[in-house]
Amino acid sequence: MMEWTDRHCRFFHRLLTRRALLYTEMITTGAVLHGDRARLLAFDPAEHPVAVQLGGSDPEALAASARICADLGFDEINLNVGCPSDRVQDGRFGACLMAEPELVGRCVAAMKAAVAVPVTVKCRIGIDDQDPEQALEALTRAVEAAGVDALIVHARKALLAGLSPRQNRDIPPLDHGRVHRLKAAHQRLPIILNGGIASLDAAAGHLALLDGVMMGRAAYQEPWRLIEVDTRLFGEPASFATAKAAAAALIPHVERELARGTRLHAMTRHILGLFHGVPGARALRRHLAVHAVRPGAGAGVLADALALVHDGDLDLPRIVAA
Ligand SMILES: Cc1cc2nc3c(=O)[nH]c(=O)nc-3n(C[C@H](O)[C@H](O)[C@H](O)COP(=O)(O)O)c2cc1C
């Protein structure tokens, strides 16, 4: 998610769940091919498995970008066919590609020919006055014929004229049923549902019928939910017993990044929703809001903030010094 799932967010989320697949923000082929690649595509090996999402519609540029990303070690290459922003429409990619399934098929075929890792697509159920029954079916057939490894469907339309990107994430109604019908019609294609999945209970319900679920805002705004993903959905032990223990484990990463010149707030902004129903959570947010944004703020600010939260008995000063 743009401006949200940067490498600091992903590093933090990986502490919370070993098994969930993490996605980068969308990166355009122009940025991959001509931009500051080292910065835009940087990720920590600890983030694996991590997928990169590309924005573009030129098969050759997408193939070249996919190859660069695969060579850097990304575990999956995902093509964005769902973003409704004006900038993206000007570039003729994102959600407006729902109207060009044949082109999306060629993009997928070119990417598949370029890399050995899975190539996936994230789309909407339709745009504007398209009929979702036909539009999603046409897109699915095109990408399935091109060998796509999975299709992630944000289960609402995008309305390209008149709604902002933010409104396009809320106003067109969700239609999870459309995605369940798609799965029934395409049994062999892995289909992953996205949109409005707000809890692991809801995720588990869909997982009985689909191949995967993608959580967007709930994962970012309420990251405490991720601590139970490995136990609830994968039958494996959780990495941490408490949110506070998970946040404390972030401190060595924070210290490494501060030494490289990263600002503290760039990292701590991602943990603000971590504490749910825990005494001191508001005090932590207030502490970080005031102190983490200050130039030169150090890891001690995070340790002090965590000391305000009462859900564990960690010796934070010792962790900072370790
Ligand atoms: C701030 C923000 C940025 C987003 N950026 C992207 C993006 O780069 N690529 C993408 O496919 N979807 C993006 N989305 C959409 C989400 O991935 C997701 O499809 C949408 O929020 C619906 O899922 P949710 O209800 O679980 O959040 C973004 C959403 C938000 C809130």
The ligand as an SDF file (V2000), in Angstrom:
LIG
                    3D

 31 33  0  0  0  0  0  0  0  0999 V2000
   -2.9570    4.0090    1.8040 C   0  0  0  0  0  0  0  0  0  0  0  0
   -3.3120    2.9070    0.8420 C   0  0  0  0  0  0  0  0  0  0  0  0
   -2.4780    2.6520   -0.2200 C   0  0  0  0  0  0  0  0  0  0  0  0
   -2.7640    1.6290   -1.1190 C   0  0  0  0  0  0  0  0  0  0  0  0
   -1.8760    1.3420   -2.1030 N   0  0  0  0  0  0  0  0  0  0  0  0
   -2.0810    0.2740   -2.9130 C   0  0  0  0  0  0  0  0  0  0  0  0
   -1.1000   -0.1610   -3.8480 C   0  0  0  0  0  0  0  0  0  0  0  0
   -0.0070    0.4030   -3.9560 O   0  0  0  0  0  0  0  0  0  0  0  0
   -1.3880   -1.2400   -4.6240 N   0  0  0  0  0  0  0  0  0  0  0  0
   -2.5660   -1.9380   -4.4920 C   0  0  0  0  0  0  0  0  0  0  0  0
   -2.7730   -2.9330   -5.1920 O   0  0  0  0  0  0  0  0  0  0  0  0
   -3.5110   -1.5490   -3.6200 N   0  0  0  0  0  0  0  0  0  0  0  0
   -3.2800   -0.4800   -2.8310 C   0  0  0  0  0  0  0  0  0  0  0  0
   -4.2280   -0.1200   -1.9050 N   0  0  0  0  0  0  0  0  0  0  0  0
   -5.4930   -0.8840   -1.8300 C   0  0  0  0  0  0  0  0  0  0  0  0
   -5.3590   -2.0530   -0.8570 C   0  0  0  0  0  0  0  0  0  0  0  0
   -4.3180   -2.9270   -1.2600 O   0  0  0  0  0  0  0  0  0  0  0  0
   -6.6460   -2.8590   -0.7900 C   0  0  0  0  0  0  0  0  0  0  0  0
   -6.9350   -3.3810   -2.0550 O   0  0  0  0  0  0  0  0  0  0  0  0
   -7.8420   -2.0220   -0.3150 C   0  0  0  0  0  0  0  0  0  0  0  0
   -7.4980   -1.1790    0.7640 O   0  0  0  0  0  0  0  0  0  0  0  0
   -8.9970   -2.9390    0.0920 C   0  0  0  0  0  0  0  0  0  0  0  0
   -8.5750   -3.8910    1.0630 O   0  0  0  0  0  0  0  0  0  0  0  0
   -8.8040   -3.6580    2.6610 P   0  0  0  0  0  0  0  0  0  0  0  0
  -10.2680   -3.4040    2.8390 O   0  0  0  0  0  0  0  0  0  0  0  0
   -8.3150   -4.9290    3.2880 O   0  0  0  0  0  0  0  0  0  0  0  0
   -7.9800   -2.4630    3.0300 O   0  0  0  0  0  0  0  0  0  0  0  0
   -3.9550    0.8850   -0.9850 C   0  0  0  0  0  0  0  0  0  0  0  0
   -4.8060    1.1520    0.0940 C   0  0  0  0  0  0  0  0  0  0  0  0
   -4.4900    2.1470    0.9970 C   0  0  0  0  0  0  0  0  0  0  0  0
   -5.4220    2.4030    2.1650 C   0  0  0  0  0  0  0  0  0  0  0  0
  1  2  1  0
  2  3  1  0
  2 30  2  0
  3  4  2  0
  4  5  1  0
  4 28  1  0
  5  6  2  0
  6  7  1  0
  6 13  1  0
  7  8  2  0
  7  9  1  0
  9 10  1  0
 10 11  2  0
 10 12  1  0
 12 13  2  0
 13 14  1  0
 14 15  1  0
 14 28  1  0
 15 16  1  0
 16 17  1  0
 16 18  1  0
 18 19  1  0
 18 20  1  0
 20 21  1  0
 20 22  1  0
 22 23  1  0
 23 24  1  0
 24 25  2  0
 24 26  1  0
 24 27  1  0
 28 29  2  0
 29 30  1  0
 30 31  1  0
M  END
$$$$
